[in-house]
């Protein structure tokens, strides 16, 4: 049963081969499932991260 030639070595490899042929296809499938509020949060947070990475934001000290 577990040692047969029909059994894939790992479940993730078997599903990745059959369902998603590329990372972009997997990404688009995940994005299709996310609620609109999560999509909006992702857009806002990624924009802020890009600005921080570009050095456009000033870090503030917290006390």
C-alpha contacts under 8 A as a table, 3 or more apart, distances in Angstrom:
res1	aa1	res2	aa2	distance
1	X	4	X	5.54
1	X	7	X	7.82
2	X	7	X	6.46
3	X	7	X	6.91
4	X	7	X	5.68
5	X	8	X	7.65
8	X	11	X	6.52
8	X	13	X	7.51
8	X	14	X	6.08
9	X	13	X	7.51
9	X	14	X	7.94
10	X	13	X	5.44
10	X	14	X	6.51
11	X	14	X	5.16
11	X	15	X	6.28
12	X	15	X	5.23
12	X	16	X	5.90
13	X	16	X	5.09
13	X	17	X	6.09
14	X	17	X	5.41
14	X	18	X	6.41
15	X	18	X	5.19
15	X	19	X	5.78
15	X	20	X	7.60
16	X	19	X	5.51
16	X	20	X	5.19
16	X	21	X	6.90
17	X	20	X	6.24
17	X	21	X	6.28
18	X	21	X	7.39
20	X	23	X	7.32
20	X	25	X	6.12
20	X	26	X	5.75
21	X	25	X	6.87
21	X	26	X	7.94
22	X	25	X	5.31
22	X	26	X	6.49
23	X	26	X	5.04
23	X	27	X	6.06
24	X	27	X	4.94
24	X	28	X	6.10
25	X	28	X	5.19
25	X	29	X	6.22
26	X	29	X	5.12
26	X	30	X	6.30
27	X	30	X	5.16
27	X	31	X	6.17
28	X	31	X	5.04
28	X	32	X	6.14
29	X	32	X	5.20
29	X	33	X	6.70
30	X	33	X	5.31
30	X	34	X	6.61
31	X	34	X	5.29
31	X	39	X	7.78
34	X	38	X	6.30
34	X	39	X	6.68
35	X	38	X	5.44
35	X	39	X	6.51
36	X	39	X	5.00
36	X	40	X	6.25
37	X	40	X	5.12
37	X	41	X	6.21
38	X	41	X	5.02
38	X	42	X	6.07
39	X	42	X	5.12
39	X	43	X	6.28
40	X	43	X	5.17
40	X	44	X	6.26
41	X	44	X	5.19
41	X	45	X	6.01
42	X	45	X	5.22
42	X	46	X	5.86
43	X	46	X	5.32
43	X	47	X	6.09
44	X	47	X	5.27
44	X	48	X	6.37
45	X	48	X	5.11
45	X	49	X	6.13
46	X	49	X	4.91
46	X	50	X	6.06
47	X	50	X	5.15
47	X	51	X	6.29
48	X	51	X	5.09
48	X	52	X	6.16
49	X	52	X	5.00
49	X	53	X	6.05
50	X	53	X	5.04
50	X	54	X	6.15
51	X	54	X	5.07
51	X	55	X	6.35
51	X	56	X	5.29
51	X	57	X	6.40
52	X	55	X	5.10
52	X	56	X	5.72
52	X	57	X	5.23
53	X	56	X	7.63
55	X	58	X	7.54
